[in-house]
Amino acid sequence: MEIRHGTAVSPGIAIGPAVVLDTEGVHIPHRTAPPDQLDSEVARLHRALDEVAAGLRADRDRMTARFGREFGNIFAAQEQAIEAIRKHTESRVRTDRYTAEYAVSRVLRDYVKRLEDVAVLQQGAAVEARRRASDLIGIERQVLAALLGNPTDPFANLPEPVVVLANDLMPSDTADFSPRTVRAFATESGGPTSHTAILAGALDIPAVVGVGRFLTDVSGGDTVIVDGTEGVIIIDPDEATLVRYEAKRAELLARPDRYEALRDKPAVTDDGVPIRLLGNIELAQEAAHCLDRGAEGVGLYRTEFLYLNKAAHPTEEEHYAAYCAVLSTLGPNRPLVIRTLDLGADKFASASGALVNEKNPFLGLRSVRLCLDRTELFRTQLRAILRAAVHGDLRIMFPMISTVTELRHCKALLRAVTEDLEDAGIPFKRAVPVGTMIEVPSAALIADVLAREVNFFSLGTNDLVQYTLAADRNNEHVANLYNPVDPAVLRLIVGVVRAAKGANIEANVCGEMSGEPLYVPLLVGLGIRQLSATPRKIPEIKRVIRALTVAEAERVAAHALSLDTGRQVTNYLRDYLRKLLPSEAVD
């Protein structure tokens, strides 16, 4: 039995036989061609490129219809890459007398090598460079398959759904995945913001990425467990492990039925205090998932995905259409909080204008700083937001504000955009509520000042914890330091809630902390009355809320604040939740 750990990107547990997809090692029979065969090699090359491009167009149309334009853009970007290499590969055939296969492999591998060099030399561009390199390897594989003859479809005539294992998966690999054919997948490489990770979440397939080298330890047909909640894969599990995970899987599958009765019930504590539950989304179609699970609206719409996988930045009309789609789903009375562009650090757009070479991108030109530097991007988004606001309860939120000056600059730009729309006679909503994220310690410390400038706060606990404790949660060397309930973090949250209450504005929590049942009693006890979480977490959060009383939650918070370490707080909250919900598993 082999146990490996990676990054959990789509929750759930799956058990099944392995299918190993080998993305490397394609055998190219000949490197050069006789002079009298060069024309026929060029013709073969173009036929193969046309075939792959047609397949990508079909994938784009299918995924756009199924999940929306954002997903379709993934395949559109790959189709553009096909056209970008067409002349270069033909030139290598004619000039170097390469075969079509070798020309494709050589040209694309040269591009990949340059991108890998960028990833090494330019830390700020590393994530985007590696993602583009991965896409090019996928294109190489597809074109070579068209030239050499497609290998046997690994998913043809399957007796049962499988667990897919690969070094990496391209968007084209996952386009036809469904729970009927694929129970889960795990990859050696990749990260939480990769195309494949995003698609896995939308397809609702458990997935773990970034496991490291493990394919040599598994053969097709071996039984594999993928725990997409904890980020674990187990190869060839023993009987005891298999029984344990079958039980965990059954328990997870039973939870939706158990919580179904709660969907239409209010999120109100046992002593009658309402706690507003909202959903976090990345894609417009996820708004329906929020309503399906009993959310009262969308508390965080991450708009970065509109910028990813595109050769150019999204237009005002693309922004407008996406926001209107969410508002149409939510209806006129449910809120939609749009977080403005949060690119930078580990998230980069494909368009070259958003790439910045920085030694420390997490402390650099990211998020609202990038928006204030690239005001044309910001103005486009703000115009679309104000226009869409006429169709519902839309609110705007600025991320990673670290000083009051930054916030005032954002508000000034919003006023300027308002004047532009008014002068142009374009319908828009003037009185759009404005909020700010509290995710930098400096913002938490001046929360009383910021509260006078905005209509609401939203605590982004992921970054707040990371910046407060100077610990990257994705870095295994310091992951032990990353704790959302460290006393330093809790003191900052207390100060933010106090400032919001003093200014009579709402304070929401929208980070991963708000999606963990373990932390709900603490947050309610600290004075939080609005939580925004991943849609799948909402029923569990509601279950905890309805079992609580505010008086008891306040006692929990007071005791937690008296403890010295994050570990002590965590252990205390686990014990309390076990008592509150004795029938629930508390990890």
Residue pairs with C-beta under 8 A, 6 or more apart in sequence:
1 234
1 235
1 236
1 237
1 238
1 241
2 214
2 217
2 218
2 234
2 235
2 236
3 232
3 233
3 234
3 235
4 211
4 212
4 214
4 232
4 233
4 234
4 235
5 211
5 231
5 232
6 186
6 187
6 208
6 209
6 210
6 211
6 212
6 231
6 232
6 233
7 190
7 191
7 192
7 208
7 209
7 210
7 231
7 474
8 207
8 208
8 227
8 228
8 229
8 230
8 231
9 192
9 194
9 197
9 200
9 201
9 207
9 208
9 209
9 228
10 197
10 200
10 201
10 203
10 204
10 205
10 206
10 207
10 228
11 206
11 228
11 229
11 536
12 184
12 204
12 205
12 206
12 228
12 229
12 249
12 252
13 206
13 225
13 226
13 227
13 228
13 229
13 245
13 248
13 249
13 252
14 163
14 183
14 184
14 205
14 206
14 225
14 226
14 228
14 249
15 163
15 183
15 223
15 224
15 225
15 226
15 242
15 245
15 246
15 249
16 160
16 161
16 162
16 163
16 183
16 184
16 223
16 224
17 160
17 162
17 163
17 220
17 221
17 222
17 223
17 224
18 162
18 163
18 164
18 165
18 218
18 219
18 220
18 221
18 222
18 223
18 224
18 235
19 154
19 155
19 162
19 163
19 164
19 165
19 220
20 165
20 166
20 215
20 218
20 219
20 220
21 154
21 164
21 165
21 166
21 169
21 173
22 166
22 167
22 215
23 137
23 138
23 141
23 166
23 167
23 168
24 167
26 105
26 141
26 144
26 145
26 148
28 99
28 101
28 102
28 105
28 144
28 148
29 99
29 101
29 148
30 99
30 101
30 102
31 98
31 99
31 102
32 96
32 97
32 98
32 99
32 102
33 41
33 93
33 97
33 98
33 99
34 97
35 97
38 93
38 94
38 97
41 93
41 98
41 99
41 100
41 103
42 90
42 93
42 94
42 100
44 100
44 147
45 89
45 90
45 93
45 100
45 103
45 104
45 147
46 86
46 90
47 146
48 100
48 104
48 143
48 146
48 147
49 82
49 85
49 86
49 89
49 143
51 146
52 82
52 139
52 142
52 143
52 146
53 79
53 82
53 83
55 142
55 172
56 75
56 76
56 78
56 79
56 82
56 172
57 75
57 79
59 75
59 171
59 172
59 175
60 72
60 73
60 74
60 75
60 76
60 79
61 72
62 175
63 71
63 72
63 74
63 75
63 175
64 71
64 72
67 202
67 283
67 285
68 283
68 284
68 285
68 322
68 325
69 318
69 321
69 322
70 283
70 284
70 305
70 306
70 308
70 309
70 322
71 199
71 202
71 283
73 308
73 309
73 310
74 171
74 195
74 199
74 309
75 171
75 172
75 175
76 309
76 310
76 311
77 135
77 309
77 310
77 311
77 350
78 135
78 138
78 139
78 170
78 171
78 172
80 311
81 135
81 136
81 139
82 139
82 143
85 104
85 107
85 108
85 111
85 139
88 107
89 100
89 103
89 104
89 107
90 103
92 98
92 103
92 106
92 107
93 99
93 100
93 103
96 103
98 106
100 147
101 144
101 147
101 148
104 140
104 143
104 144
104 147
105 140
105 144
108 136
108 137
108 139
108 140
109 140
111 133
111 136
112 133
112 136
112 137
115 129
115 130
115 132
115 133
115 136
116 129
116 130
116 133
118 125
118 126
118 129
119 125
119 126
119 129
119 130
119 133
120 126
122 129
122 357
123 357
123 358
123 359
123 360
123 361
124 355
124 356
124 357
124 358
124 359
124 361
124 364
125 348
125 355
125 356
125 357
127 191
127 193
127 346
127 347
127 348
128 348
128 349
128 350
128 355
131 194
131 195
132 350
134 168
134 170
134 189
134 190
134 194
135 170
135 171
135 195
137 168
137 170
138 168
138 170
138 171
138 172
138 173
139 170
141 170
142 170
142 172
145 151
155 162
155 176
155 181
155 182
158 181
161 179
161 180
161 181
161 182
161 183
162 181
162 182
162 183
163 182
163 183
163 184
163 185
163 186
163 224
163 226
164 177
164 182
164 184
164 185
164 186
165 185
165 186
165 187
165 214
165 215
165 218
165 224
166 173
166 185
166 187
166 188
166 215
167 187
167 188
167 189
167 215
168 187
168 188
168 189
168 190
168 196
169 185
169 187
169 190
169 196
170 195
170 196
171 195
171 196
171 199
173 196
174 185
174 196
174 199
174 200
174 203
177 185
177 199
177 203
177 205
178 203
179 203
179 204
179 205
182 205
183 205
183 206
183 226
184 205
184 206
184 207
184 208
184 226
184 228
185 196
185 200
185 205
185 207
185 226
186 207
186 208
186 209
186 211
186 224
186 226
186 233
187 196
187 208
187 209
187 210
187 211
188 210
188 211
188 212
188 213
188 214
188 215
189 209
189 210
190 196
190 197
190 209
190 210
191 197
191 209
191 210
191 346
191 474
192 209
192 474
193 346
193 347
194 209
195 309
196 207
196 209
197 207
197 209
198 282
198 305
200 206
200 207
200 228
201 207
202 283
202 285
202 286
205 228
206 226
206 227
206 228
206 229
207 226
207 228
208 226
208 227
208 228
208 231
208 232
208 233
211 233
214 233
214 235
217 235
218 224
218 235
218 236
222 235
222 236
223 236
223 237
223 242
224 233
224 234
224 235
224 236
225 232
225 233
225 234
225 237
225 241
225 242
225 245
226 232
226 233
227 233
227 234
227 245
227 248
229 252
234 241
234 245
237 245
251 585
255 539
255 540
256 539
259 539
259 540
259 542
259 543
260 539
262 294
262 539
262 542
262 543
262 546
263 292
263 293
263 294
263 539
264 294
265 294
265 542
265 546
266 274
267 274
267 275
267 276
267 277
267 294
267 296
267 541
267 542
267 545
267 546
268 274
268 275
268 545
268 546
269 275
269 524
269 545
269 546
269 548
269 549
269 550
269 553
270 546
270 547
270 548
270 549
271 549
271 550
271 551
273 529
273 550
274 529
275 524
275 528
275 529
275 530
275 531
275 545
276 296
276 529
276 530
276 531
277 294
277 295
277 296
277 530
277 531
277 532
277 533
277 538
277 541
277 542
277 545
278 290
278 295
278 296
278 297
278 298
278 299
278 300
278 335
278 337
278 508
278 510
278 530
278 531
278 532
278 533
279 286
279 287
279 289
279 290
279 293
279 295
279 297
279 298
279 299
279 300
279 532
279 533
279 534
279 535
279 538
280 298
280 299
280 300
280 302
280 510
280 515
280 532
280 533
280 534
280 535
281 287
281 289
281 290
281 298
281 300
281 301
281 302
281 326
281 535
282 301
282 302
282 304
282 305
283 305
284 322
284 323
284 325
284 326
284 329
285 325
286 535
287 298
287 325
287 326
287 329
287 330
287 336
288 329
289 535
289 536
290 297
290 298
290 535
290 538
291 329
291 330
291 334
292 535
293 535
293 536
293 538
293 539
294 538
294 539
294 542
295 535
295 538
296 334
296 335
297 330
297 334
297 335
297 336
297 337
297 393
298 326
298 330
298 334
298 335
298 336
298 337
298 532
299 335
299 337
299 458
299 508
299 510
299 530
299 531
299 532
300 337
300 339
300 397
300 458
300 510
300 532
301 323
301 326
301 336
301 337
301 338
301 339
302 339
302 342
303 319
303 322
303 338
303 339
303 340
303 341
303 342
303 381
304 341
304 342
304 343
304 347
304 349
306 314
306 318
306 319
306 322
307 313
307 314
307 341
307 343
307 349
307 351
307 354
308 347
308 349
308 350
309 350
310 349
310 350
310 351
311 350
311 351
312 351
313 349
313 351
313 353
313 354
313 377
313 380
314 380
315 380
316 380
316 383
316 384
316 387
317 384
319 380
319 381
319 383
319 384
319 385
319 388
320 384
320 387
320 388
323 336
323 338
323 384
323 385
323 388
323 394
324 388
324 391
326 336
327 336
327 388
327 391
327 392
327 394
328 391
330 336
330 392
330 393
331 392
332 391
332 392
332 393
333 393
334 392
334 393
335 393
335 394
335 395
336 392
336 393
336 394
336 395
337 395
337 396
337 397
337 435
337 458
337 508
337 532
338 385
338 394
338 395
338 396
338 397
339 397
339 398
339 399
339 437
340 368
340 371
340 378
340 381
340 382
340 385
340 396
340 397
340 398
340 399
340 410
341 367
341 370
341 371
341 377
341 378
341 381
342 366
342 367
342 368
342 399
342 400
343 349
343 354
343 366
343 367
343 370
344 354
344 356
344 361
344 364
344 365
344 366
344 367
344 369
344 370
345 361
345 362
345 364
345 366
345 367
346 361
346 362
348 354
348 355
349 355
353 374
354 370
354 374
354 377
356 364
356 365
356 370
358 364
358 365
362 472
365 373
366 400
367 399
367 400
368 398
368 399
368 400
368 401
368 406
368 410
369 400
369 406
370 377
371 377
371 378
371 381
371 410
372 378
372 406
372 409
372 410
372 413
375 413
378 413
379 413
379 416
379 417
379 420
382 396
382 413
382 414
382 417
383 417
383 420
383 421
383 428
385 394
385 396
385 432
386 414
386 417
386 418
386 421
386 428
386 429
386 430
386 432
387 421
387 426
387 427
387 428
388 394
389 428
389 429
389 432
390 427
390 428
390 429
394 429
394 432
395 432
395 433
395 434
395 435
395 455
395 456
396 414
396 432
396 433
396 434
396 435
397 434
397 435
397 436
397 437
397 456
397 458
398 406
398 407
398 410
398 434
398 435
398 436
398 437
399 437
399 439
399 460
400 437
400 439
400 440
400 463
401 407
401 410
401 436
401 437
401 438
401 440
401 443
401 450
402 440
402 442
402 443
403 442
403 446
404 446
404 449
404 450
404 453
407 436
407 450
407 453
407 454
408 453
411 434
411 453
414 434
418 428
418 430
421 428
422 428
433 455
433 456
434 454
434 455
435 454
435 455
435 456
435 457
435 458
436 443
436 450
436 453
436 454
436 457
436 458
437 443
437 457
437 458
437 459
437 460
437 510
438 444
438 447
438 450
438 457
438 458
438 459
438 460
438 464
438 496
439 459
439 460
439 461
439 462
439 463
439 464
439 467
439 511
440 463
440 464
440 467
441 464
441 467
441 468
441 492
443 450
444 464
444 492
444 493
444 495
444 496
445 492
445 495
447 457
447 495
447 496
447 498
447 499
447 500
448 499
448 502
448 503
450 457
450 499
451 457
451 499
451 500
451 502
451 503
451 505
452 503
454 505
455 505
455 506
456 500
456 505
456 506
456 507
456 508
457 496
457 499
457 500
457 505
457 506
457 507
457 508
458 507
458 508
458 509
458 510
458 532
459 493
459 496
459 507
459 508
459 509
459 510
459 511
460 510
460 511
461 484
461 489
461 509
461 510
461 511
461 512
461 513
461 514
462 473
462 511
462 512
462 513
463 511
464 489
464 492
464 511
465 471
465 473
465 482
465 483
465 484
465 486
465 489
465 511
465 513
466 472
466 473
466 482
468 486
468 488
468 489
468 492
469 481
469 482
469 483
469 486
469 488
469 489
470 481
471 478
471 479
471 481
471 482
472 478
472 482
473 479
473 482
483 489
483 566
483 567
483 569
483 570
484 511
484 512
484 513
484 516
484 519
484 566
485 519
485 522
485 560
485 566
485 569
485 570
485 573
486 565
486 566
486 569
487 561
487 563
487 564
487 565
487 566
487 569
489 566
490 522
490 526
490 560
490 561
490 569
491 561
493 523
493 526
494 526
494 561
496 507
497 507
497 526
497 527
497 528
498 527
500 506
500 507
501 507
501 527
506 529
506 530
507 527
507 528
507 529
507 530
508 528
508 530
508 531
508 532
509 523
509 528
509 530
509 531
509 532
510 531
510 532
510 533
513 519
513 523
514 523
514 531
514 532
514 533
514 541
515 533
515 534
515 537
515 541
516 537
517 537
517 540
517 541
517 543
517 544
517 577
517 581
517 584
517 586
518 570
518 573
518 574
518 577
518 586
519 573
520 531
520 541
520 544
520 545
520 548
521 544
521 548
521 552
521 553
521 556
521 557
521 573
521 576
521 577
521 580
522 553
522 556
522 557
522 560
522 569
522 573
523 531
524 545
524 548
524 550
524 553
524 557
525 550
525 552
525 553
525 554
525 555
525 556
525 557
525 558
525 560
526 557
531 541
533 541
543 581
543 584
544 577
544 580
544 581
547 580
547 581
548 580
556 573
556 576
559 572
560 569
560 572
560 573
563 569
563 572
574 586
577 584
577 586
578 584
578 586
